[in-house]
Every structure is written in C-alpha cells, then in structure tokens.
Amino acid sequence: MSDVLTLGETMVALRGSGPLKLGGSMDLSVAGAESNVAIGLSRLGHTVRWAGAVGDDEAGELVLRTLRAEGVDVTAATRDAAAPTGLILFEPRLPEVTRVHYYRAGSAGSRLTPDAVEAAFAAGAPRVLHLTGITPALGPSAAEACRRALRLAREHDTQVCLDVNFRSRLWSSEQAATELRAWLPHVDVLIASDDELPLCLPSGAATTPEQVLLDEGIREVVVKLGARGATVHSAEGPLHSPAREVRAVDAVGAGDAFVAGYLSALLDGADLSTRLDRAVTTGAFAVASRGDWEGAPTRAELKLLGAGPGTVVR
C-alpha cells in the first residue's frame, strides 16, 4: 500500500533564458503537476505511486528515470508506442512573467487509460488519491481514467484530494465546471486558488463559495492566496496562515509544493494549523528555487526556512 496515488501527464521540460524566438540554450528537465506533488511527498518521506503514461521514447525514459531517482513508484506507469511524450517550453519574458508553451495534443499522457488506474489500485489501494483538473482536460481517455479512479477510491475508502489547477489553454471554464462539479461527491479535500473556486460551484449559489462546498460534503476547502498565504475552511471554521517570507526566484511549481506539504501533514495526522504551516513552508521553498520540483525540501530541511539571512549550516 502506498500513502498516495496520483495520475496525470509528466512532460519533458525545456527552460529558456529569454525570448524563445531569439534562440539560445535551454535547460532540460521534466514537469507535471501531479509528479511535482509526488516528488514533494517522496522527499518528505512518504510512499507515492505515479500512474501516468509516457511515449516509448527517450523523453519518456527521462521522465521515468527522474521519478525513480526521486523515490516515486512508477510500476503503474505505462509506455505508449503509438504516441510521444509531451513537451512543455518555459519562456521567461519579464522578471516576474513566464510564458508556457504546451506541445501535448495527442501525447501519450492524453491517452492514459482506465485500465492503468485499475492496475494501480490492484497493486494496493492508497491512503490518498490525488487528482488535478489538468488530467481530465487532456482528452476523453484521461478523463475517464480519472472517473474510474474516483469510483475505485470510494470502493476502497481512499481519501480524495482534488487540486482544481485550471488551465485555460487546455479547456474552457464551462467544460471544467461541468466535469469537476460531477466529482464533488467523491472529494474530501478540495484545493484551489480563490479565482478557481467558482468552477466548482452549482449555479445560483447563495452563500460563500467555501460554505457551499462544505455543504456539498467536502471536508476541507483549502484556498491558496499566493503572497497572502492560504486559508482552510472546515466544520471548525476558517483558519488562515500567512505566506512565509522568502526572496522569490520562480513561482512555477509553488502550488504543487503547497499541496505536497498539506498532504504530508494530513498523512502524518497533524491538525489543520500544522497542515497549513507545512504547506506554506513547502510552497516557499518552491518560490525560492528555480524549476517545477527541484527546490522541494526534505523533512529535515523544513526548519531551514527559519534560519536568518547569511546563515551557514555546518
């Protein structure tokens, strides 16, 4: 049994140093919201299984090799000989603005099958199933894989965490709302930025978004507020945590690191305050580092964020 099962697309990532049209060198890595969370949880000492699909190509080998090196179980991953591994390009355009270019239409990840999810559960039901709103946007097969995962989670009494993670380049807000609202009866923990919450609400809701979602049966509604921190809403009422102060280097992947921290503390049985504190801490590590997942901390490193400027750990 693993602590967490997650599924989605991980792509080869190329990061430029400036406008792509000017050429130049690029750094090669991998990126994907779900695998970012998986790596973050693994570094914090949890067992994580990733059930994604890659092409039967060298790019796919890079994805699998990277996840294995980070301690993520990829035995449930599949190779698709008929489709390539997806590609993502990061283009820093201004000091605080990065453009992202996807090349994932028809990719192996978009063709993830429900059978792959069945196999992942057959190997051992996880304590937590983590899904994002990205995977169902990739294509019909990937969407059905998510629905199958939700049904299996219910059958195995597995907790479900949904990070809305809306991507306007993949689907419209109307499409996202239709799909994700159907998921709500299965969801225990909902994580979203404040502008994503309306995607999960039924039309004509009369109370606050968070209360509507709690009334729908969701146990915890966690709202990411960026530099303003985060707030969790539950039957105990709202609880807020400010963001940790760090010198921002790269905001990409901060939301995924936040989710990893929150789920880590949940798996540890920590209270809501501790969950939020760990989440904003892991999010801050991501903001202070370049890359999607490279700056994710280990459990021993969490306390480093409290060290003063110029501290040298010997």
C-alpha positions in Angstrom: 0.0 0.0 0.0 1.3 3.5 -0.9 0.4 6.7 1.0 -0.6 8.5 -2.2 -1.6 7.6 -5.7 -1.6 10.3 -8.3 -2.1 10.2 -12.1 -1.5 12.7 -14.9 0.9 13.7 -17.5 4.6 14.5 -17.0 6.3 16.1 -19.9 9.9 16.9 -20.9 10.5 20.5 -19.9 12.8 22.9 -21.7 13.6 26.2 -19.9 15.0 29.1 -21.9 16.9 32.1 -20.6 14.9 34.6 -22.6 12.6 35.0 -25.6 12.4 31.7 -27.5 12.4 33.5 -30.9 16.0 34.6 -30.2 17.2 31.1 -29.7 19.9 30.2 -27.2 20.5 27.3 -24.9 17.8 25.6 -22.8 17.9 23.5 -19.6 16.3 20.1 -19.9 14.2 18.6 -17.1 10.7 17.2 -16.6 7.5 18.8 -15.4 3.9 17.9 -14.5 1.7 19.0 -11.6 1.0 15.5 -10.3 4.6 14.3 -10.5 5.7 17.6 -8.8 3.4 16.7 -5.9 4.7 13.1 -6.0 8.3 14.2 -5.7 7.4 16.7 -3.0 5.8 14.0 -0.9 8.6 11.5 -1.5 11.2 13.9 -0.3 9.1 14.3 2.9 9.3 10.6 3.5 6.0 9.3 2.0 5.4 6.4 -0.4 3.9 7.6 -3.6 2.8 5.8 -6.8 2.5 7.7 -10.1 0.2 6.2 -12.7 0.9 8.2 -15.8 1.7 7.4 -19.4 4.8 8.3 -21.5 5.8 7.6 -25.0 8.0 4.6 -25.8 10.8 7.1 -26.5 13.9 8.7 -24.9 11.8 11.5 -23.5 9.6 9.0 -21.7 12.7 7.3 -20.3 13.9 10.6 -18.9 10.5 11.1 -17.1 10.6 7.6 -15.6 14.2 7.8 -14.7 13.8 11.1 -12.9 10.8 9.9 -10.9 12.5 6.7 -9.9 15.6 8.7 -8.8 13.3 10.8 -6.6 11.8 7.7 -4.9 8.5 7.7 -6.7 7.0 4.3 -7.6 6.5 4.2 -11.4 5.5 0.5 -11.6 1.9 1.6 -12.6 3.2 3.8 -15.4 2.6 2.8 -19.0 4.5 3.3 -22.2 2.5 4.1 -25.3 4.3 3.1 -28.6 1.8 5.0 -30.7 2.1 8.4 -29.1 5.0 10.7 -28.0 5.9 12.0 -24.6 4.5 15.6 -24.2 6.7 18.7 -24.3 6.5 22.0 -22.4 8.6 25.1 -23.0 9.1 27.8 -20.4 9.9 31.3 -21.7 10.9 33.9 -19.1 9.6 37.1 -20.7 9.9 39.6 -17.9 11.5 39.2 -14.4 8.1 38.3 -13.0 6.4 36.9 -16.1 6.9 33.5 -17.6 5.1 32.2 -20.7 4.4 28.5 -21.0 4.0 26.7 -24.4 2.5 23.2 -24.5 3.1 20.5 -27.1 0.9 17.8 -25.6 -2.0 17.3 -28.1 -2.2 13.6 -28.9 0.6 12.8 -26.4 0.9 9.5 -24.5 -0.3 11.3 -21.3 -3.5 12.4 -23.0 -4.2 8.7 -23.8 -3.9 7.4 -20.2 -6.4 4.6 -19.8 -8.8 3.5 -17.1 -7.1 0.1 -17.2 -3.9 1.7 -16.0 -5.8 3.1 -13.0 -7.3 -0.3 -12.3 -3.8 -1.8 -12.3 -2.5 0.9 -9.9 -5.3 0.1 -7.4 -4.9 -3.6 -7.8 -1.3 -3.3 -6.6 -2.6 -1.8 -3.3 -5.2 0.9 -2.5 -3.6 4.1 -1.4 -4.5 6.1 1.6 -5.0 9.2 -0.5 -5.8 9.7 -4.2 -4.6 13.0 -5.6 -6.1 14.3 -8.8 -5.9 17.7 -10.6 -8.2 19.4 -13.0 -5.4 19.2 -15.6 -5.7 15.5 -16.3 -9.3 15.3 -17.4 -8.7 18.3 -19.8 -6.1 16.3 -21.8 -8.6 14.1 -23.6 -11.5 11.6 -23.2 -9.4 8.6 -22.2 -7.6 10.6 -19.5 -10.9 12.0 -18.2 -12.4 8.5 -18.0 -9.3 7.3 -16.2 -9.9 10.0 -13.5 -13.5 9.0 -13.2 -12.5 5.4 -12.7 -10.0 6.4 -10.1 -12.8 8.3 -8.2 -15.0 5.2 -8.2 -12.2 2.9 -7.0 -11.3 5.4 -4.3 -14.8 5.2 -3.0 -14.8 1.4 -3.1 -11.6 1.3 -1.1 -12.4 4.1 1.4 -9.5 6.1 0.0 -9.5 9.8 0.7 -9.6 12.0 -2.3 -7.7 15.3 -2.8 -8.6 17.5 -5.8 -6.4 20.4 -6.8 -8.5 22.4 -9.3 -5.5 23.6 -11.2 -7.5 25.2 -14.1 -5.6 25.5 -17.4 -7.4 27.8 -19.8 -5.2 26.6 -22.7 -6.5 23.1 -22.3 -10.2 23.6 -21.8 -12.8 26.3 -21.2 -14.2 27.3 -17.8 -17.6 25.8 -18.8 -16.0 22.5 -19.7 -14.0 22.4 -16.5 -17.0 23.3 -14.3 -19.2 20.6 -15.9 -16.5 17.9 -15.2 -15.3 19.0 -11.8 -18.7 19.6 -10.3 -19.5 15.9 -11.0 -16.5 14.9 -9.0 -17.5 16.8 -5.8 -19.4 13.9 -4.1 -16.2 12.0 -4.2 -13.9 14.7 -2.9 -12.7 15.0 0.7 -10.1 17.8 0.4 -10.5 20.5 -2.3 -7.6 22.8 -3.0 -7.9 25.8 -5.3 -6.9 29.4 -5.7 -9.6 31.9 -4.9 -10.4 32.6 -8.6 -10.8 28.8 -9.3 -13.5 28.2 -6.6 -16.4 29.3 -8.9 -15.6 26.5 -11.2 -16.8 24.1 -8.5 -20.0 25.8 -7.5 -23.5 25.0 -8.6 -25.3 27.8 -10.4 -27.2 30.2 -8.2 -25.3 29.5 -5.0 -26.5 31.9 -2.4 -23.7 31.7 0.3 -20.0 32.0 0.2 -18.2 29.6 -2.1 -16.4 27.8 0.7 -19.6 27.2 2.7 -21.4 25.9 -0.4 -18.6 23.4 -0.9 -18.7 22.3 2.7 -22.4 21.8 2.4 -21.7 19.6 -0.6 -19.9 17.3 1.8 -16.3 18.3 1.2 -14.4 18.0 4.5 -11.8 20.7 3.9 -11.7 23.6 1.4 -8.1 24.9 1.1 -7.8 28.3 -0.7 -4.4 29.3 -2.0 -3.9 33.0 -1.9 -0.4 33.4 -3.2 1.7 36.0 -1.4 -1.2 36.4 1.1 -0.8 32.8 2.3 -3.7 30.3 2.5 -6.9 29.6 4.3 -8.6 26.3 5.1 -12.3 26.1 5.7 -13.8 23.2 7.6 -16.6 22.5 10.1 -14.3 24.1 12.7 -14.5 27.4 10.8 -11.8 29.3 8.7 -8.2 29.1 9.6 -5.6 31.4 7.9 -1.8 31.2 7.6 0.3 34.0 6.1 2.8 33.2 3.4 6.4 32.6 4.5 8.7 35.4 3.5 11.4 34.4 1.0 13.2 36.1 -1.9 11.1 35.0 -4.9 13.0 33.4 -7.7 10.5 31.3 -9.6 6.8 30.9 -8.8 6.3 27.9 -11.1 5.5 24.8 -9.1 4.7 26.6 -5.9 1.1 25.4 -5.9 2.2 21.8 -6.3 4.7 22.1 -3.5 2.0 23.6 -1.3 -0.2 20.6 -2.0 2.6 18.2 -1.2 3.1 19.9 2.2 -0.5 19.9 3.0 -1.0 16.2 2.2 2.2 15.3 4.0 0.9 16.8 7.2 -2.5 15.2 6.6 -0.9 11.8 6.3 1.0 12.4 9.5 -2.3 13.0 11.3 -1.5 16.6 12.0 -4.1 19.2 12.8 -5.3 21.9 10.3 -2.9 24.5 11.6 0.1 22.3 11.2 -1.1 21.2 7.7 -1.3 24.9 6.6 2.0 25.7 8.1 3.8 22.9 6.3 2.0 23.8 3.1 3.1 27.4 3.1 6.6 26.3 4.1 7.0 23.9 1.2 5.4 26.4 -1.1 8.0 29.0 -0.1 10.8 26.6 -0.8 9.5 26.2 -4.4 9.2 30.0 -4.8 12.8 30.4 -3.7 14.1 27.9 -6.2 14.1 27.6 -10.0 12.2 24.7 -11.6 8.9 22.9 -11.1 10.1 20.5 -8.4 13.8 20.9 -7.9 13.5 23.0 -4.8 11.2 20.7 -2.9 12.5 20.2 0.6 13.2 17.1 2.6 11.6 16.8 6.0 15.0 17.6 7.7 15.2 20.8 5.6 11.8 22.3 6.6 13.4 24.1 9.5 15.9 25.9 7.3 13.3 28.5 6.3 13.5 29.9 9.9 17.3 30.5 9.6 18.4 34.1 9.4 20.0 35.7 6.4 23.6 34.7 5.9 23.2 31.5 8.0 25.8 28.8 7.2 24.7 25.3 8.3 27.9 23.4 9.2 
